[in-house]
Amino acid sequence: MFLFRKRAVMPSPEDTLPGRPNPIPTAERHFVNGRPLKGPYPDGVETIVLGLGCFWGAERKFWQLPQGVHVTAVGYAAGTTPNPTYEEVCSGLTGHNEVVLVAYDPAVLPLEEVLKVFFESHDPTQGMAQGNDVGTQYRSGIYVSDEAQRAVAEQVRDAYGRALSAKGYDPITTEIESLGPFYFAEDYHQQYLAKNPGGYCGLGGTGVSCPVGTGVAA
């Protein structure tokens, strides 16, 4: 995905693209399960936004979970340009990350289990990159809706950091921030690998298990 664009430094304010006032068009329904992409979501369903590299493969990791996920969507977060396009995000001049919105039922799928999938699906020690995908839009990030989510995210991150360190990995670079504006990506990006099963997926985990559900992250 645009491997020749390798901007790995966040843009300065004077370099940031201006964007546009209106949202870019996207799909109305999830291609796999047919549910409304933007909601409204059922009572009890919560959302978290995650960045773990190219969002095509990242999204598939979550819609394929056997239970607890209501809907997923790809988009852009943690930048400054309003309503960016994919090409603008790939330029490195919006500050955004390629992310996945996961709407999940915590009564069925606790947040720590969502984050276990997140951490085990990529290498969270690589900074502004995932494998051959280099750029600010590929950074590892967790974008939380409230302080309760932040606390869980920090606990799981720290537990996984200890597990990675024991295997000789560098410290985790995952940013944990409050979620600002989330912009849905264009229609063709939504559930891309369901529409294009042979499409590109650049994700690769470390092979180190994330120790949640064992008391380690408590």
Secondary structure by P-SEA (a helix, b strand, c coil): ccccccccccccccccccccccccccccccccccccccccccccbbbbbbbccccaaaaaaaaaccccccbbbbbbcccccccccaaaaaaccccccbbbbbbcccccccaaaaaaaaaaaccccccccccccccccccbbbbbccaaaaaaaaaaaaaaaaaaaaaccccccbbbbcccbbbbcccccccccccccccccccccccccccccccccc
